[in-house]
Amino acid sequence: MFKSDSNPTVSNSDDNAALIMTAAAAVIPVNELNATNRAALIKSATVMHVQRNDVVKPEGANRWLMYLVEGSLSLYDGKEEVGTLNAKTNEALQALFQDKTAYQSAKTATVAKVVKFGREQLDILLREQQKNAISVMDVQVGELDNLVFDAIVKDMKSNKVQLASFSESAAKILMAHEKVGGIPELAEIIQSCPSLSVQIVHAANKTEGGTADSITSIRGAISRLGVEATQRTIESLLRENTIVPANEIIEKRFRRFTQRTALSSAIVQVLAKEVPELKSETASLVALTADLGELMVITYANRFADQFTNLNDLTTVVMNLRTILSAWLMSTWDFPQDFVEAAEISRDWYRNHTGEINYSDLVTASLLIIQSEMPEAEQSSIPSSDNLLLARRLQQAGIDLKAPGDIMRAATSKLVSVQTMLKAG
């Protein structure tokens, strides 16, 4: 279970029950469980008694989350002592060995106690709890919010919701899509337009009677539809959804959205290389769809352009409705849970991270990088990554948000190749 010079004693006696219950209510992320799930996790928890000659090492950290609850531990990187951890401090609320680069083992000069919770069981309980939770968003809306939202609701009910394609982008895609050499190149061209991307995937998911697995990439959508059918669908969708912005305010917001989404899609592909369990093509599509609610607002605000002559008014409606509309569209169109989750939480900057790195985390990281390297002129709600719990978790996975320039350059080079294809068309 643990490799050590002198194995720590593991105990689950009644004497330790109160210690386990107290820890479960305090440590992160165990304290996020509701009372029922916490009680279930406590049944398998144990207390490890660490003596003076014991060495605690991280070999079991993939199975257990370990927390110091009594005494203190000296932390070692090899033979060098690099710090001390004391019970009943904020630092002790985090699991031991969570930051794999900080230290490799721990010892005590006297005695200490460590509570162990089953990692896999905790992850299962948290996922089920989140799935069954009822989420309520309290948003103060005004006349313009209702104007846009009512128009969207009407079209959603009749399955005729519009997602705008920018006229300049649409013209380039129409010129280029029939001249590319294969599915990978066609997928890159489609991904240059968020509206086209999500609707191509939606069209592919509706084929085969809806019995096939959900599509999670543009290439997968093309493969299911076929190249020729995809090209016909491209032309049809662009005819139906291409708009010319009705005023300068809407055009400015539309251009910003298009630029940010393209960058986010490229950045997550770079980041996904550090997380083997995640697919770069799926990450790209998740990033393209996470903020579709903003595109919906822009699309329908264009119908009421005379009401949106002030940038702050449009920005306020975007901020109020973006997350709600994004999640609604992903759910209504039966996209997998990863897509719905990204729409709901990718802009929850201060969330406590549980479990492994997922697609929502990559999208959040991409937005933080964009804000760092290309800050918006107006005051932004996107914070710096400094001191964010998610940033620390990403760093453990090999994604360092303190060096955003390198990631941005790798992503930008990818975008340049796509623009080259569009110009060639």
VOPAGU-2260 file (C-alpha; in pm, 1 decimal, decimal comma):
REM VOPAGU-2260
SITE   aa  ch    i         X         Y         Z
SITE  MET   A    0       0,0       0,0       0,0
SITE  PHE   A    1     278,7     239,9      99,4
SITE  LYS   A    2     645,6     182,3      53,4
SITE  SER   A    3     842,2     284,7     360,1
SITE  ASP   A    4    1146,5     195,5     560,6
SITE  SER   A    5     914,8     106,1     849,2
SITE  ASN   A    6     554,0      69,2     742,0
SITE  PRO   A    7     315,3     315,2     913,1
SITE  THR   A    8      39,4     143,9    1107,0
SITE  VAL   A    9    -302,7     168,0     943,1
SITE  SER   A   10    -597,1     166,8    1181,8
SITE  ASN   A   11    -972,9     190,0    1149,1
SITE  SER   A   12   -1070,8     150,8    1515,3
SITE  ASP   A   13   -1362,3     328,3    1679,1
SITE  ASP   A   14   -1111,9     562,2    1842,7
SITE  ASN   A   15   -1040,7     715,7    1504,4
SITE  ALA   A   16   -1403,7     757,6    1391,4
SITE  ALA   A   17   -1431,2    1115,3    1521,1
SITE  LEU   A   18   -1097,6    1204,2    1360,8
SITE  ILE   A   19   -1214,1    1073,9    1022,8
SITE  MET   A   20   -1548,3    1254,9    1043,7
SITE  THR   A   21   -1381,1    1583,7    1134,2
SITE  ALA   A   22   -1135,1    1550,2     846,7
SITE  ALA   A   23   -1409,7    1463,4     597,3
SITE  ALA   A   24   -1592,9    1784,3     681,2
SITE  ALA   A   25   -1282,2    1999,3     635,9
SITE  VAL   A   26   -1040,1    1868,2     372,3
SITE  ILE   A   27   -1059,1    1946,9       1,7
SITE  PRO   A   28   -1239,4    1808,3    -202,3
SITE  VAL   A   29   -1398,6    1561,5      43,3
SITE  ASN   A   30   -1587,2    1849,1     206,4
SITE  GLU   A   31   -1777,4    1904,2    -120,5
SITE  LEU   A   32   -1972,4    1580,6     -68,2
SITE  ASN   A   33   -2321,8    1598,2      75,7
SITE  ALA   A   34   -2393,3    1426,6     408,9
SITE  THR   A   35   -2506,7    1097,2     253,8
SITE  ASN   A   36   -2208,9    1062,8      19,9
SITE  ARG   A   37   -1966,1    1174,3     289,1
SITE  ALA   A   38   -2096,3     900,3     519,7
SITE  ALA   A   39   -2045,2     645,4     241,5
SITE  LEU   A   40   -1686,2     756,4     188,5
SITE  ILE   A   41   -1609,7     754,8     562,8
SITE  LYS   A   42   -1693,4     382,5     584,6
SITE  SER   A   43   -1381,3     294,8     382,2
SITE  ALA   A   44   -1153,5     564,0     528,4
SITE  THR   A   45    -862,3     471,3     753,4
SITE  VAL   A   46    -615,7     642,6     983,5
SITE  MET   A   47    -245,6     588,5     936,4
SITE  HIS   A   48     -26,4     625,4    1245,2
SITE  VAL   A   49     315,5     757,4    1144,8
SITE  GLN   A   50     603,9     692,5    1387,3
SITE  ARG   A   51     944,5     854,3    1407,6
SITE  ASN   A   52    1119,7     598,2    1184,4
SITE  ASP   A   53     841,9     578,0     923,2
SITE  VAL   A   54     876,3     722,2     573,7
SITE  VAL   A   55     556,8     808,5     386,9
SITE  LYS   A   56     593,3     797,8       8,6
SITE  PRO   A   57     349,9     876,3    -276,8
SITE  GLU   A   58     327,0     531,7    -436,2
SITE  GLY   A   59     -31,0     488,4    -311,3
SITE  ALA   A   60    -146,2     839,5    -403,2
SITE  ASN   A   61    -320,7     709,9    -716,9
SITE  ARG   A   62    -551,3     504,8    -490,4
SITE  TRP   A   63    -574,8     724,9    -183,6
SITE  LEU   A   64    -608,4    1088,3     -92,8
SITE  MET   A   65    -404,1    1138,7     225,6
SITE  TYR   A   66    -438,1    1426,5     473,4
SITE  LEU   A   67    -229,7    1513,1     778,2
SITE  VAL   A   68    -470,2    1549,9    1072,8
SITE  GLU   A   69    -243,3    1534,1    1379,7
SITE  GLY   A   70     119,0    1628,0    1441,0
SITE  SER   A   71     359,4    1751,4    1176,2
SITE  LEU   A   72     554,0    1611,5     882,0
SITE  SER   A   73     891,5    1712,0     743,8
SITE  LEU   A   74     886,9    1709,6     362,0
SITE  TYR   A   75    1182,8    1576,9     164,6
SITE  ASP   A   76    1301,5    1602,1    -194,2
SITE  GLY   A   77    1542,3    1312,2    -199,0
SITE  LYS   A   78    1753,5    1352,8     116,5
SITE  GLU   A   79    1701,5    1727,8     138,8
SITE  GLU   A   80    1434,1    1865,3     369,7
SITE  VAL   A   81    1226,9    2119,8     174,9
SITE  GLY   A   82     952,5    2213,6     418,5
SITE  THR   A   83     728,5    2131,7     712,4
SITE  LEU   A   84     356,8    2060,3     712,4
SITE  ASN   A   85     154,7    2108,7    1031,5
SITE  ALA   A   86    -190,3    1970,3    1105,5
SITE  LYS   A   87    -484,9    2209,4    1141,5
SITE  THR   A   88    -343,0    2460,7     891,1
SITE  ASN   A   89    -480,3    2564,7     551,8
SITE  GLU   A   90    -199,9    2372,9     383,3
SITE  ALA   A   91    -307,4    2052,7     560,6
SITE  LEU   A   92    -650,7    2074,7     398,1
SITE  GLN   A   93    -488,2    1975,1      67,9
SITE  ALA   A   94    -399,3    1611,2      -4,0
SITE  LEU   A   95     -41,3    1498,1      51,3
SITE  PHE   A   96     166,9    1457,5    -266,2
SITE  GLN   A   97     -86,7    1651,7    -471,2
SITE  ASP   A   98     197,3    1866,5    -602,3
SITE  LYS   A   99     422,8    1589,4    -729,7
SITE  THR   A  100     715,8    1821,1    -798,6
SITE  ALA   A  101     731,9    1975,0    -450,4
SITE  TYR   A  102     853,0    1678,4    -242,7
SITE  GLN   A  103     898,2    1301,8    -265,6
SITE  SER   A  104     854,5    1174,9      89,3
SITE  ALA   A  105     752,1    1278,4     440,9
SITE  LYS   A  106     868,5    1190,7     793,9
SITE  THR   A  107     780,4    1295,1    1147,6
SITE  ALA   A  108    1013,6    1379,4    1434,2
SITE  THR   A  109     761,2    1249,3    1687,8
SITE  VAL   A  110     426,9    1095,4    1586,9
SITE  ALA   A  111     160,8    1199,2    1337,4
SITE  LYS   A  112    -172,8    1078,2    1201,2
SITE  VAL   A  113    -282,1    1073,9     838,4
SITE  VAL   A  114    -638,7    1006,4     724,5
SITE  LYS   A  115    -679,4     821,0     395,2
SITE  PHE   A  116    -988,2     842,6     171,3
SITE  GLY   A  117   -1044,6     622,6    -133,4
SITE  ARG   A  118    -968,3     833,6    -438,4
SITE  GLU   A  119   -1174,5     639,2    -693,1
SITE  GLN   A  120   -1477,3     620,3    -464,5
SITE  LEU   A  121   -1457,0     995,7    -400,7
SITE  ASP   A  122   -1443,1    1073,7    -772,9
SITE  ILE   A  123   -1747,6     853,2    -838,7
SITE  LEU   A  124   -1946,7    1013,3    -557,4
SITE  LEU   A  125   -1860,5    1365,6    -671,4
SITE  ARG   A  126   -1957,6    1289,6   -1033,1
SITE  GLU   A  127   -2289,6    1139,3    -931,3
SITE  GLN   A  128   -2356,8    1428,4    -694,7
SITE  GLN   A  129   -2288,5    1681,7    -967,0
SITE  LYS   A  130   -2502,6    1489,8   -1218,1
SITE  ASN   A  131   -2799,4    1483,1    -980,8
SITE  ALA   A  132   -2764,8    1840,0    -859,9
SITE  ILE   A  133   -3013,5    2107,4    -954,8
SITE  SER   A  134   -2831,0    2418,3   -1070,9
SITE  VAL   A  135   -2995,3    2756,9   -1031,9
SITE  MET   A  136   -2850,0    3071,1   -1185,4
SITE  ASP   A  137   -2968,3    3401,3   -1041,6
SITE  VAL   A  138   -2929,1    3661,5   -1315,7
SITE  GLN   A  139   -3069,3    4014,5   -1300,3
SITE  VAL   A  140   -3201,1    4084,5   -1649,0
SITE  GLY   A  141   -3326,3    4395,5   -1816,9
SITE  GLU   A  142   -3534,1    4491,5   -2118,3
SITE  LEU   A  143   -3260,9    4416,9   -2373,2
SITE  ASP   A  144   -3189,9    4074,7   -2218,2
SITE  ASN   A  145   -3555,3    3983,2   -2247,6
SITE  LEU   A  146   -3574,5    4113,6   -2603,9
SITE  VAL   A  147   -3292,3    3883,9   -2716,4
SITE  PHE   A  148   -3388,7    3589,6   -2498,4
SITE  ASP   A  149   -3754,3    3585,8   -2608,9
SITE  ALA   A  150   -3650,6    3580,4   -2975,6
SITE  ILE   A  151   -3413,5    3290,2   -2910,7
SITE  VAL   A  152   -3677,3    3096,0   -2715,6
SITE  LYS   A  153   -3923,2    3133,2   -3003,7
SITE  ASP   A  154   -3674,7    2993,6   -3256,0
SITE  MET   A  155   -3555,4    2715,3   -3023,7
SITE  LYS   A  156   -3914,2    2595,5   -2981,2
SITE  SER   A  157   -3954,4    2570,1   -3358,2
SITE  ASN   A  158   -3605,5    2417,3   -3408,6
SITE  LYS   A  159   -3504,1    2714,5   -3622,0
SITE  VAL   A  160   -3241,1    2876,4   -3400,9
SITE  GLN   A  161   -2990,9    3082,0   -3599,5
SITE  LEU   A  162   -2615,9    3089,7   -3531,4
SITE  ALA   A  163   -2446,9    3360,5   -3732,2
SITE  SER   A  164   -2148,1    3310,9   -3959,2
SITE  PHE   A  165   -1944,7    3624,9   -4023,3
SITE  SER   A  166   -1984,8    3735,4   -4385,1
SITE  GLU   A  167   -1609,0    3771,0   -4444,5
SITE  SER   A  168   -1534,1    3422,3   -4307,1
SITE  ALA   A  169   -1822,7    3265,7   -4496,8
SITE  ALA   A  170   -1696,1    3404,1   -4828,7
SITE  LYS   A  171   -1350,0    3253,2   -4770,1
SITE  ILE   A  172   -1492,1    2916,0   -4669,6
SITE  LEU   A  173   -1716,1    2900,6   -4976,8
SITE  MET   A  174   -1415,3    2970,9   -5198,5
SITE  ALA   A  175   -1188,3    2715,7   -5028,8
SITE  HIS   A  176   -1388,3    2413,7   -4913,2
SITE  GLU   A  177   -1414,0    2239,4   -5251,8
SITE  LYS   A  178   -1042,0    2278,1   -5326,7
SITE  VAL   A  179    -884,1    2117,1   -5018,4
SITE  GLY   A  180    -719,3    1778,6   -5043,3
SITE  GLY   A  181    -879,3    1569,4   -4770,9
SITE  ILE   A  182   -1078,7    1536,7   -4449,7
SITE  PRO   A  183    -813,7    1690,2   -4218,1
SITE  GLU   A  184    -789,1    2004,8   -4432,8
SITE  LEU   A  185   -1166,6    2029,8   -4470,4
SITE  ALA   A  186   -1202,2    1997,6   -4092,9
SITE  GLU   A  187    -958,7    2285,6   -4037,5
SITE  ILE   A  188   -1159,2    2508,2   -4271,7
SITE  ILE   A  189   -1488,2    2424,2   -4099,8
SITE  GLN   A  190   -1334,7    2497,0   -3758,3
SITE  SER   A  191   -1256,0    2852,1   -3866,6
SITE  CYS   A  192   -1628,0    2925,4   -3814,2
SITE  PRO   A  193   -1785,3    2831,1   -3475,3
SITE  SER   A  194   -2139,9    2842,5   -3615,2
SITE  LEU   A  195   -2054,5    2612,9   -3903,8
SITE  SER   A  196   -1861,5    2376,1   -3676,0
SITE  VAL   A  197   -2141,1    2308,2   -3429,7
SITE  GLN   A  198   -2408,1    2280,7   -3699,5
SITE  ILE   A  199   -2204,1    2035,3   -3907,8
SITE  VAL   A  200   -2164,4    1815,6   -3600,2
SITE  HIS   A  201   -2534,8    1855,0   -3519,3
SITE  ALA   A  202   -2624,5    1747,9   -3873,7
SITE  ALA   A  203   -2395,6    1443,4   -3847,2
SITE  ASN   A  204   -2544,5    1344,8   -3511,1
SITE  LYS   A  205   -2893,1    1342,5   -3664,8
SITE  THR   A  206   -2795,2    1085,1   -3928,4
SITE  GLU   A  207   -2835,9     709,0   -3894,9
SITE  GLY   A  208   -3159,4     750,1   -3703,2
SITE  GLY   A  209   -2983,6     895,5   -3401,6
SITE  THR   A  210   -2864,1     549,1   -3289,8
SITE  ALA   A  211   -2491,7     600,1   -3342,7
SITE  ASP   A  212   -2249,8     735,8   -3083,7
SITE  SER   A  213   -2235,9    1113,0   -3055,5
SITE  ILE   A  214   -1978,7    1289,4   -3270,3
SITE  THR   A  215   -1704,2    1464,7   -3074,0
SITE  SER   A  216   -1487,7    1608,6   -3353,7
SITE  ILE   A  217   -1521,9    1780,0   -3689,4
SITE  ARG   A  218   -1334,0    1497,6   -3862,6
SITE  GLY   A  219   -1579,3    1250,5   -3712,8
SITE  ALA   A  220   -1869,6    1455,3   -3847,8
SITE  ILE   A  221   -1720,4    1463,9   -4197,9
SITE  SER   A  222   -1656,8    1088,2   -4189,3
SITE  ARG   A  223   -2016,3    1017,8   -4094,4
SITE  LEU   A  224   -2170,2    1258,0   -4346,4
SITE  GLY   A  225   -1922,0    1191,1   -4626,3
SITE  VAL   A  226   -1708,6    1457,4   -4792,3
SITE  GLU   A  227   -1952,9    1549,8   -5068,7
SITE  ALA   A  228   -2251,3    1566,0   -4831,6
SITE  THR   A  229   -2042,6    1778,9   -4593,8
SITE  GLN   A  230   -1960,1    2022,6   -4873,4
SITE  ARG   A  231   -2326,8    2052,8   -4966,3
SITE  THR   A  232   -2416,5    2105,4   -4600,2
SITE  ILE   A  233   -2151,4    2377,9   -4570,2
SITE  GLU   A  234   -2305,7    2571,2   -4858,5
SITE  SER   A  235   -2658,8    2529,5   -4723,8
SITE  LEU   A  236   -2568,4    2635,7   -4367,5
SITE  LEU   A  237   -2371,6    2939,8   -4478,3
SITE  ARG   A  238   -2660,1    3055,4   -4699,7
SITE  GLU   A  239   -2897,5    3032,2   -4403,7
SITE  ASN   A  240   -2676,4    3179,8   -4131,2
SITE  THR   A  241   -2435,0    3431,8   -4282,5
SITE  ILE   A  242   -2498,2    3787,1   -4162,7
SITE  VAL   A  243   -2351,4    4129,0   -4223,3
SITE  PRO   A  244   -2328,8    4311,1   -3886,9
SITE  ALA   A  245   -2588,2    4587,7   -3884,9
SITE  ASN   A  246   -2375,4    4837,8   -3696,0
SITE  GLU   A  247   -2022,9    4898,3   -3570,0
SITE  ILE   A  248   -2101,9    4785,1   -3213,9
SITE  ILE   A  249   -2222,8    4442,3   -3322,1
SITE  GLU   A  250   -1937,8    4405,1   -3571,1
SITE  LYS   A  251   -1677,3    4481,2   -3303,1
SITE  ARG   A  252   -1819,8    4222,0   -3063,6
SITE  PHE   A  253   -1855,8    3965,1   -3343,4
SITE  ARG   A  254   -1492,1    4007,7   -3450,8
SITE  ARG   A  255   -1372,5    3975,3   -3090,9
SITE  PHE   A  256   -1578,2    3659,1   -3041,9
SITE  THR   A  257   -1446,8    3503,8   -3364,1
SITE  GLN   A  258   -1085,0    3584,8   -3280,4
SITE  ARG   A  259   -1108,6    3461,6   -2921,4
SITE  THR   A  260   -1284,3    3138,0   -3014,5
SITE  ALA   A  261   -1032,6    3058,3   -3288,6
SITE  LEU   A  262    -744,4    3116,9   -3047,5
SITE  SER   A  263    -908,1    2911,9   -2774,2
SITE  SER   A  264    -963,3    2622,8   -3015,0
SITE  ALA   A  265    -598,3    2629,7   -3121,4
SITE  ILE   A  266    -463,6    2668,4   -2766,9
SITE  VAL   A  267    -651,7    2368,9   -2626,6
SITE  GLN   A  268    -502,6    2151,4   -2899,5
SITE  VAL   A  269    -156,9    2255,7   -2779,2
SITE  LEU   A  270    -250,1    2194,7   -2415,0
SITE  ALA   A  271    -409,7    1855,2   -2485,0
SITE  LYS   A  272     -68,5    1719,0   -2584,3
SITE  GLU   A  273      24,1    1731,9   -2214,2
SITE  VAL   A  274    -281,6    1527,9   -2113,4
SITE  PRO   A  275    -275,5    1192,8   -2300,7
SITE  GLU   A  276    -628,3    1097,0   -2185,8
SITE  LEU   A  277    -779,2    1393,7   -2373,0
SITE  LYS   A  278    -816,4    1406,4   -2750,6
SITE  SER   A  279    -696,0    1724,8   -2918,2
SITE  GLU   A  280    -973,8    1716,5   -3179,9
SITE  THR   A  281   -1241,8    1686,2   -2913,7
SITE  ALA   A  282   -1074,7    1960,2   -2708,3
SITE  SER   A  283   -1085,2    2187,4   -3011,4
SITE  LEU   A  284   -1457,7    2131,0   -3065,0
SITE  VAL   A  285   -1533,0    2178,9   -2694,4
SITE  ALA   A  286   -1354,3    2515,9   -2707,3
SITE  LEU   A  287   -1548,7    2616,4   -3019,5
SITE  THR   A  288   -1882,9    2539,8   -2853,8
SITE  ALA   A  289   -1822,2    2653,8   -2493,2
SITE  ASP   A  290   -1923,1    3015,7   -2560,8
SITE  LEU   A  291   -2188,1    2963,5   -2828,3
SITE  GLY   A  292   -2433,7    3150,8   -2609,6
SITE  GLU   A  293   -2239,4    3466,3   -2689,5
SITE  LEU   A  294   -2276,4    3395,7   -3060,3
SITE  MET   A  295   -2650,4    3348,6   -3009,8
SITE  VAL   A  296   -2672,8    3688,9   -2839,8
SITE  ILE   A  297   -2478,2    3854,8   -3121,7
SITE  THR   A  298   -2693,5    3684,3   -3385,6
SITE  TYR   A  299   -3022,7    3798,8   -3235,7
SITE  ALA   A  300   -2896,3    4142,5   -3128,9
SITE  ASN   A  301   -2828,9    4200,6   -3498,3
SITE  ARG   A  302   -3204,8    4170,9   -3557,3
SITE  PHE   A  303   -3257,5    4455,9   -3311,9
SITE  ALA   A  304   -2954,9    4661,0   -3410,1
SITE  ASP   A  305   -3130,4    4990,7   -3340,9
SITE  GLN   A  306   -3152,2    4882,4   -2973,8
SITE  PHE   A  307   -2778,8    4804,7   -2952,5
SITE  THR   A  308   -2594,0    5125,6   -3029,2
SITE  ASN   A  309   -2387,6    5115,6   -2711,2
SITE  LEU   A  310   -2112,5    4856,1   -2661,5
SITE  ASN   A  311   -2177,2    4831,6   -2287,3
SITE  ASP   A  312   -2540,8    4736,3   -2350,0
SITE  LEU   A  313   -2438,5    4448,6   -2577,2
SITE  THR   A  314   -2162,1    4340,4   -2339,8
SITE  THR   A  315   -2406,7    4329,0   -2047,7
SITE  VAL   A  316   -2649,4    4105,2   -2237,5
SITE  VAL   A  317   -2362,3    3876,2   -2338,4
SITE  MET   A  318   -2243,2    3849,6   -1977,8
SITE  ASN   A  319   -2595,4    3776,3   -1849,2
SITE  LEU   A  320   -2699,1    3517,5   -2107,8
SITE  ARG   A  321   -2380,4    3357,5   -2244,8
SITE  THR   A  322   -2350,7    3065,3   -2001,7
SITE  ILE   A  323   -2724,9    2992,3   -1986,2
SITE  LEU   A  324   -2763,9    2985,2   -2363,6
SITE  SER   A  325   -2444,6    2787,4   -2425,2
SITE  ALA   A  326   -2546,5    2507,0   -2189,5
SITE  TRP   A  327   -2904,8    2509,5   -2318,8
SITE  LEU   A  328   -2798,7    2467,5   -2679,5
SITE  MET   A  329   -2548,0    2190,0   -2600,2
SITE  SER   A  330   -2809,5    2000,9   -2399,4
SITE  THR   A  331   -3088,5    2051,1   -2653,8
SITE  TRP   A  332   -2867,8    1928,8   -2936,6
SITE  ASP   A  333   -2764,9    1621,2   -2732,7
SITE  PHE   A  334   -2394,0    1695,4   -2722,1
SITE  PRO   A  335   -2198,6    1475,4   -2475,5
SITE  GLN   A  336   -2169,7    1582,0   -2112,3
SITE  ASP   A  337   -1813,6    1712,5   -2161,9
SITE  PHE   A  338   -1953,9    1983,2   -2390,2
SITE  VAL   A  339   -2239,3    2075,8   -2157,7
SITE  GLU   A  340   -2000,5    2092,6   -1862,5
SITE  ALA   A  341   -1759,2    2321,2   -2046,5
SITE  ALA   A  342   -2046,3    2554,8   -2132,8
SITE  GLU   A  343   -2151,2    2562,6   -1766,5
SITE  ILE   A  344   -1821,4    2585,5   -1576,8
SITE  SER   A  345   -1532,4    2687,4   -1803,2
SITE  ARG   A  346   -1576,5    3048,6   -1686,5
SITE  ASP   A  347   -1603,1    2951,2   -1320,2
SITE  TRP   A  348   -1248,9    3073,8   -1255,5
SITE  TYR   A  349   -1235,9    3004,2    -883,1
SITE  ARG   A  350   -1379,8    2653,1    -878,6
SITE  ASN   A  351   -1215,2    2386,8    -664,3
SITE  HIS   A  352   -1068,0    2126,2    -890,9
SITE  THR   A  353   -1149,0    1759,5    -831,2
SITE  GLY   A  354   -1034,0    1454,4   -1020,9
SITE  GLU   A  355    -828,6    1454,0   -1338,0
SITE  ILE   A  356    -777,3    1736,4   -1586,8
SITE  ASN   A  357   -1074,9    1756,6   -1824,5
SITE  TYR   A  358   -1183,2    1950,1   -2133,1
SITE  SER   A  359   -1343,4    2228,6   -1928,1
SITE  ASP   A  360   -1007,8    2286,9   -1758,7
SITE  LEU   A  361    -834,2    2324,7   -2095,0
SITE  VAL   A  362   -1092,2    2578,1   -2210,9
SITE  THR   A  363   -1051,5    2775,7   -1888,5
SITE  ALA   A  364    -673,1    2769,0   -1932,2
SITE  SER   A  365    -703,7    2893,6   -2290,6
SITE  LEU   A  366    -917,0    3190,8   -2183,6
SITE  LEU   A  367    -669,0    3278,2   -1907,7
SITE  ILE   A  368    -382,2    3264,0   -2159,5
SITE  ILE   A  369    -566,1    3483,9   -2408,6
SITE  GLN   A  370    -643,4    3740,6   -2141,5
SITE  SER   A  371    -278,8    3739,4   -2031,9
SITE  GLU   A  372    -134,9    3786,4   -2380,0
SITE  MET   A  373    -413,1    3987,4   -2546,0
SITE  PRO   A  374    -604,5    4170,0   -2270,7
SITE  GLU   A  375    -932,6    4327,9   -2369,0
SITE  ALA   A  376    -945,1    4707,0   -2379,1
SITE  GLU   A  377   -1250,5    4714,7   -2154,7
SITE  GLN   A  378   -1247,2    4588,6   -1798,7
SITE  SER   A  379   -1255,6    4210,8   -1814,3
SITE  SER   A  380   -1410,2    3957,6   -1579,1
SITE  ILE   A  381   -1128,8    3713,7   -1656,7
SITE  PRO   A  382    -875,3    3713,1   -1368,8
SITE  SER   A  383    -502,2    3650,8   -1370,5
SITE  SER   A  384    -407,4    3285,7   -1326,5
SITE  ASP   A  385    -191,7    3373,6   -1024,1
SITE  ASN   A  386    -308,9    3187,0    -714,7
SITE  LEU   A  387    -599,3    3011,8    -888,6
SITE  LEU   A  388    -642,2    2653,2    -764,9
SITE  LEU   A  389    -697,9    2536,2   -1120,3
SITE  ALA   A  390    -369,0    2690,8   -1235,7
SITE  ARG   A  391    -181,4    2492,9    -970,6
SITE  ARG   A  392    -357,3    2171,5   -1074,6
SITE  LEU   A  393    -274,6    2233,2   -1440,3
SITE  GLN   A  394      89,1    2294,3   -1351,6
SITE  GLN   A  395     102,9    1949,5   -1193,1
SITE  ALA   A  396     -12,2    1806,4   -1526,8
SITE  GLY   A  397     266,6    1990,1   -1712,8
SITE  ILE   A  398      68,7    2298,2   -1823,2
SITE  ASP   A  399     239,8    2611,2   -1691,9
SITE  LEU   A  400      15,7    2917,2   -1719,6
SITE  LYS   A  401     305,3    3134,0   -1602,3
SITE  ALA   A  402     462,1    3093,5   -1948,8
SITE  PRO   A  403     161,3    3178,6   -2168,8
SITE  GLY   A  404     368,0    3330,0   -2449,6
SITE  ASP   A  405     511,2    2996,5   -2563,2
SITE  ILE   A  406     166,7    2836,4   -2571,1
SITE  MET   A  407      21,7    3133,5   -2759,4
SITE  ARG   A  408     297,1    3118,7   -3022,4
SITE  ALA   A  409     239,0    2747,1   -3085,5
SITE  ALA   A  410    -135,0    2807,4   -3122,8
SITE  THR   A  411     -89,9    3111,6   -3347,0
SITE  SER   A  412     131,1    2918,4   -3589,7
SITE  LYS   A  413    -152,0    2668,2   -3630,5
SITE  LEU   A  414    -398,2    2947,3   -3708,4
SITE  VAL   A  415    -162,9    3090,1   -3969,9
SITE  SER   A  416    -168,4    2760,9   -4161,2
SITE  VAL   A  417    -549,6    2761,0   -4161,0
SITE  GLN   A  418    -564,2    3118,6   -4290,0
SITE  THR   A  419    -319,9    3020,5   -4563,2
SITE  MET   A  420    -561,1    2750,6   -4680,7
SITE  LEU   A  421    -850,7    2993,1   -4681,7
SITE  LYS   A  422    -656,1    3250,2   -4882,1
SITE  ALA   A  423    -545,5    2986,8   -5130,5
SITE  GLY   A  424    -909,9    2902,1   -5186,4
